[in-house]
Amino acid sequence: MQILSHPPTFVGASSGHWQELLRTAIRSTAQLLEAVGLGTDSGTGVFRAREGGAVPNPIQPGLVPTEPRDFPTFVPLPYLSRIERGNPNDPLLRQVLPVEAELDEAPGFISDPVAEHHSFRAPGVLQKYPGRVLLITTGACAVNCRYCFRRNFPYESAPKSLDQWQPAIREIAGDSSISEVILSGGDPLVLVDDRLRALAAQLHHQRHVQRLRLHTRLPIVIPQRVTVELVELLRDFARPVTIVLHSNHPHELDEHVQLACQNLRSAGNVTLLNQAVLLRGVNDQLETLSQLSERLFACGVLPYYLHQLDRVRGAQHFEVPIARGLELVQQLRDRLPGYLVPRYVQEIPDRDSKTVLL
């Protein structure tokens, strides 16, 4: 099995190890702009490229950069390396750059858009749909996406150690209707292997748990996270494991991500799916979505969901009208084989499943 034993060199990273790459991540808007060759002129609301002169603000004056207080900038260097320098319209940059529009109040955009506060069964355990529960394993993420529907989630109430997980494990053990456990967060792959293995072992003892699912962006953001040890850990679970990745744009999927996906699949019991979010100015064009599906398949990943944006406070500038989403997905159906067309879905509170729009 080929593993990323010789990871790419990233400027500013002292090591290719995934934990070091988390430690050396960009942590301020100013640092991010400097790293991608852009500055800001807050007086005029204009991006200023350090090389190549002035560049107009990409969409509207409200999208000038800002330094957020409650949801900070966080961009690891492998992801940063895929952002085009000097381009304020870069679709990867738009996903991670805080802008003034996040501070606007917009009707219908709230802190808990999918009503997760009604879904707690125990500390760290959410159940929104029959037969499966979701564990909030950590509040830490691979990258802070500006449209994150959990940007206001009360992570401080989630368990922080294996001992604190015991009420959650007992909740799962006592309900034989639970056939699937979903590890989410934050990002479950931020957990070190020993803690992830210990949690998986606790779930492995529950015979009614037939499947394990992980929702993660780490193999996209830091492909070095996919180590020999992680692959062996997944293989040892000895039941089907579904890893739902999160990529929104084909430029996120370089050769290192492709190798990481190949390594995950080599575990033998792992299925790779992708969920994307339809985002204004990022992937709301037919060509982009078509290339994303094609590139995912080349990486061994099936397009699974295309989400309508969850209306979380601070993300209103990313929203694409549903009518436009329907048009795009129909165009994808006309262009691609059916297995490359993701289901266009919306999460509506208090329903027993996601609502399929097309």
matplotlib code that plots the C-alpha trace (Angstrom):
import matplotlib.pyplot as plt

x = [0.0, 1.4, 1.2, 2.1, 5.6, 7.1, 4.4, 4.7, 6.7, 4.6, 6.1, 6.2, 5.6, 8.4, 7.0, 4.7, 3.1, -0.6, -0.6, 2.2, 0.3, -2.7, -0.4, 1.1, -2.2, -3.1, -5.0, -5.8, -7.4, -4.3, -2.0, -4.3, -4.3, -0.6, -0.1, -2.2, -0.6, -3.6, -4.0, -7.1, -7.9, -10.6, -11.3, -12.4, -13.6, -11.3, -9.0, -5.4, -3.1, 0.5, 1.5, -0.4, -2.2, -5.8, -8.5, -12.1, -14.1, -15.4, -19.2, -20.2, -18.8, -20.0, -17.5, -14.4, -12.2, -12.7, -11.1, -13.9, -14.2, -16.5, -15.5, -11.8, -9.8, -8.2, -6.6, -3.9, -1.1, -1.8, -5.2, -3.7, -1.2, -4.2, -5.4, -4.4, -2.2, -3.4, -6.9, -9.7, -12.2, -10.5, -13.2, -11.2, -10.3, -13.9, -14.7, -12.3, -11.9, -14.0, -15.8, -17.9, -21.1, -20.9, -21.8, -25.1, -28.4, -30.6, -34.2, -34.3, -30.6, -30.2, -27.7, -29.2, -30.7, -31.3, -32.7, -30.0, -30.7, -33.9, -32.0, -29.7, -30.2, -27.2, -24.1, -22.5, -25.2, -27.7, -30.5, -32.3, -33.2, -34.4, -31.8, -28.7, -27.1, -24.4, -21.6, -20.0, -16.5, -14.7, -15.2, -12.0, -12.1, -9.7, -10.5, -13.0, -15.4, -17.3, -20.7, -20.4, -23.9, -22.3, -20.3, -22.4, -22.7, -22.1, -19.1, -18.1, -20.9, -19.5, -17.5, -13.7, -12.4, -13.2, -14.6, -16.9, -18.1, -19.5, -23.1, -23.1, -21.9, -24.5, -27.2, -26.2, -25.8, -29.3, -31.1, -31.0, -32.7, -29.4, -27.7, -25.3, -23.2, -21.9, -18.7, -18.9, -17.8, -15.9, -14.0, -13.5, -10.2, -8.7, -8.7, -5.3, -5.4, -5.3, -8.4, -10.2, -9.3, -10.6, -13.9, -14.2, -13.5, -16.4, -18.7, -17.4, -18.7, -22.3, -23.5, -26.5, -24.2, -23.8, -22.0, -19.7, -19.7, -17.3, -18.0, -14.6, -12.9, -9.4, -8.4, -9.3, -7.6, -4.6, -4.2, -1.2, -3.8, -4.3, -1.5, -0.8, -2.0, -5.3, -5.9, -5.2, -7.5, -10.4, -9.7, -9.7, -13.3, -14.2, -17.6, -18.5, -17.2, -18.5, -16.4, -18.3, -15.8, -16.6, -15.3, -17.0, -14.7, -12.5, -9.4, -9.5, -8.7, -5.1, -2.9, -2.2, -5.9, -6.3, -3.6, -5.2, -8.5, -6.8, -5.2, -8.5, -10.1, -7.3, -8.7, -11.1, -14.2, -14.3, -16.8, -16.0, -18.8, -18.8, -21.2, -20.9, -22.7, -24.0, -22.3, -22.6, -19.4, -17.8, -19.5, -22.8, -21.8, -22.5, -18.9, -17.6, -20.1, -19.5, -15.7, -16.2, -18.1, -15.6, -12.6, -14.2, -14.8, -11.2, -10.3, -12.5, -15.3, -18.9, -20.9, -23.5, -25.2, -25.3, -26.7, -28.8, -27.1, -28.2, -29.3, -26.9, -26.3, -23.3, -23.6, -26.3, -23.9, -23.3, -26.9, -27.9, -31.7, -33.2, -34.5, -30.9, -29.9, -32.7, -31.5, -27.9, -28.7, -31.0, -28.1, -25.8, -28.3, -28.3, -24.5, -23.3, -24.1, -26.5, -24.0, -22.0, -25.0, -25.4, -28.8, -29.8, -31.1, -32.1, -32.2, -35.5, -36.0, -38.3, -38.4, -37.4, -34.9, -33.3, -35.7, -34.6, -35.2, -34.1]
y = [0.0, 3.4, 5.9, 9.6, 8.8, 11.8, 14.5, 17.7, 20.6, 23.5, 26.9, 27.5, 23.8, 22.3, 18.8, 16.9, 15.2, 15.9, 17.2, 19.6, 20.8, 21.6, 23.4, 25.6, 26.5, 30.1, 31.7, 35.2, 37.0, 39.2, 36.2, 34.5, 37.5, 37.9, 34.2, 34.4, 37.6, 39.9, 42.8, 44.9, 48.6, 48.8, 52.5, 51.7, 48.2, 46.9, 44.0, 45.0, 42.5, 42.9, 41.8, 43.2, 46.2, 46.8, 44.2, 45.1, 43.4, 40.1, 40.4, 43.4, 45.8, 43.6, 40.9, 42.8, 40.8, 41.1, 39.7, 37.6, 37.3, 34.3, 32.0, 32.6, 32.0, 28.6, 27.3, 24.5, 25.0, 22.0, 23.6, 27.0, 25.7, 25.1, 28.7, 30.8, 33.7, 37.2, 36.0, 37.3, 35.3, 32.0, 29.5, 27.9, 31.3, 32.3, 29.3, 30.2, 34.0, 35.9, 38.8, 41.7, 40.2, 37.6, 40.3, 41.2, 40.1, 38.4, 37.1, 33.4, 32.9, 31.7, 30.1, 26.6, 26.2, 22.5, 22.5, 20.3, 21.5, 19.4, 16.3, 15.5, 12.1, 12.3, 14.5, 14.4, 12.2, 13.5, 11.6, 13.2, 10.2, 6.7, 3.9, 6.0, 8.4, 11.0, 11.5, 14.9, 13.6, 17.0, 20.7, 21.0, 21.0, 20.5, 24.0, 26.7, 26.9, 30.2, 28.6, 25.9, 25.2, 24.3, 27.5, 28.4, 24.8, 24.5, 22.3, 23.0, 20.6, 17.7, 14.9, 15.5, 12.1, 8.4, 8.4, 11.3, 9.2, 6.4, 7.9, 8.1, 4.6, 3.3, 5.2, 3.4, 0.0, 0.3, 0.9, -2.1, 0.0, 1.9, 0.1, 2.9, 5.3, 8.5, 10.1, 13.9, 17.1, 19.2, 16.5, 13.1, 12.6, 15.4, 12.8, 11.1, 7.4, 6.0, 7.9, 7.1, 3.5, 3.4, 4.9, 2.6, -0.4, 0.7, 0.8, -2.5, -4.2, -3.2, -6.0, -4.1, -1.4, -2.8, 0.2, 3.0, 6.3, 9.2, 12.7, 14.3, 17.0, 16.2, 13.9, 16.8, 19.5, 17.6, 14.4, 13.5, 12.5, 9.2, 7.2, 3.5, 3.5, 5.1, 2.6, -0.3, 1.2, 1.3, -2.2, -3.5, -2.3, -5.4, -4.0, -1.7, 1.8, 4.7, 7.8, 10.8, 13.4, 17.1, 18.7, 21.6, 22.3, 20.2, 22.4, 20.8, 17.4, 17.3, 14.2, 14.0, 13.9, 11.2, 9.1, 9.6, 8.3, 5.3, 4.5, 4.7, 2.4, -0.1, -0.9, -3.1, -2.3, 1.4, 3.1, 6.8, 9.2, 13.0, 15.6, 19.2, 22.4, 24.5, 27.9, 31.2, 32.2, 28.8, 26.0, 27.4, 26.8, 23.6, 23.2, 23.4, 20.8, 18.5, 18.7, 18.0, 14.8, 13.6, 14.4, 12.7, 9.5, 9.6, 9.6, 6.6, 8.7, 8.7, 12.0, 11.5, 14.8, 18.3, 20.3, 23.4, 25.8, 25.5, 29.0, 29.6, 33.2, 34.7, 32.6, 34.4, 35.7, 32.0, 31.2, 30.0, 30.1, 26.6, 27.3, 27.7, 24.5, 22.6, 23.9, 22.9, 19.4, 18.8, 20.0, 17.6, 14.8, 15.7, 15.6, 12.9, 9.2, 8.9, 7.6, 10.9, 13.1, 13.9, 14.0, 17.6, 17.7, 20.1, 19.5, 20.6, 20.4, 17.8, 15.5, 11.9, 12.2, 14.8, 16.3, 15.4, 18.4, 16.6]
z = [0.0, -1.0, 1.8, 1.9, 3.2, 1.3, 1.6, -0.4, 1.0, 2.1, 2.9, 6.6, 7.6, 9.6, 9.1, 6.9, 9.8, 10.0, 13.6, 12.8, 9.8, 12.2, 14.5, 11.8, 10.2, 9.3, 12.2, 11.2, 8.3, 7.9, 7.8, 5.2, 2.9, 3.2, 2.4, -0.8, -2.0, -1.2, 1.2, 2.1, 2.0, 4.6, 3.7, 0.2, 0.6, -2.2, -2.4, -3.2, -4.8, -3.7, -7.1, -10.1, -8.8, -7.6, -7.9, -7.4, -4.7, -6.1, -5.4, -3.3, -0.7, 2.2, 1.1, 2.2, 4.6, 8.4, 11.5, 13.2, 16.9, 17.5, 14.6, 13.8, 10.7, 10.5, 7.2, 7.2, 4.8, 2.4, 1.7, 1.4, -1.2, -3.6, -3.5, -6.5, -5.3, -6.0, -7.0, -4.6, -6.6, -6.0, -5.0, -2.2, -0.7, -0.6, 1.5, 4.2, 4.1, 6.7, 5.3, 6.6, 5.3, 8.1, 10.5, 8.7, 10.1, 7.4, 7.9, 8.3, 9.1, 12.7, 15.0, 14.8, 11.3, 11.6, 15.2, 16.6, 20.1, 20.0, 19.0, 22.0, 23.6, 25.9, 26.1, 22.7, 21.2, 18.6, 16.9, 14.1, 12.0, 12.9, 13.2, 13.5, 16.0, 15.6, 18.1, 18.4, 18.9, 19.0, 18.4, 16.4, 12.6, 9.7, 8.5, 9.4, 6.5, 6.6, 5.8, 8.6, 10.0, 13.4, 13.7, 16.8, 18.2, 22.0, 21.8, 25.3, 26.4, 24.4, 26.1, 26.1, 27.2, 26.9, 30.5, 29.6, 26.6, 28.8, 29.1, 25.3, 24.9, 27.4, 25.5, 22.3, 24.1, 25.5, 22.1, 19.7, 17.0, 16.4, 13.5, 12.5, 14.5, 12.8, 14.1, 13.4, 15.1, 14.4, 12.6, 14.1, 12.3, 14.4, 17.2, 17.6, 16.6, 20.1, 21.1, 17.8, 18.2, 21.8, 20.8, 17.8, 20.2, 22.5, 19.5, 18.2, 21.3, 20.4, 18.2, 16.9, 15.5, 12.0, 10.4, 11.3, 9.4, 9.6, 8.4, 7.7, 5.7, 6.9, 4.0, 1.7, 3.7, 5.1, 3.1, 5.3, 7.9, 6.1, 7.6, 7.7, 11.3, 10.4, 7.5, 9.9, 12.5, 10.0, 8.8, 12.4, 12.9, 10.8, 9.8, 6.9, 7.3, 5.3, 5.1, 3.9, 2.6, 2.1, -1.1, -2.9, -5.8, -8.1, -7.2, -3.7, -5.2, -6.0, -6.5, -2.8, -1.9, -4.6, -3.0, 0.4, -1.0, -2.6, 0.8, 2.6, 0.1, 0.6, 4.1, 2.2, 4.3, 3.5, 1.1, 0.1, -0.5, -0.9, 0.2, -1.1, -0.3, -3.1, -2.6, -4.4, -6.1, -5.4, -7.3, -8.6, -12.2, -14.3, -15.4, -11.8, -10.5, -13.5, -13.0, -9.3, -9.9, -12.5, -10.3, -7.3, -9.3, -10.4, -6.7, -6.0, -4.4, -5.3, -5.3, -2.7, -1.7, -2.9, 0.0, -0.2, 2.2, 5.8, 6.8, 9.6, 10.8, 9.0, 5.8, 3.9, 1.2, 0.1, -0.6, -4.0, -4.8, -4.9, -8.4, -9.6, -7.8, -9.5, -12.8, -12.2, -11.1, -14.1, -16.3, -14.5, -15.3, -18.9, -19.0, -16.7, -16.0, -13.1, -10.6, -10.9, -10.1, -6.4, -4.8, -4.3, -0.7, 2.0, 5.7, 7.2, 11.0, 12.4, 9.3, 9.4, 6.6, 4.4, 1.8, -1.7, -4.0, -7.1]

ax = plt.figure().add_subplot(projection="3d")
ax.plot(x, y, z, "-o")
ax.set_aspect("equal")
plt.show()
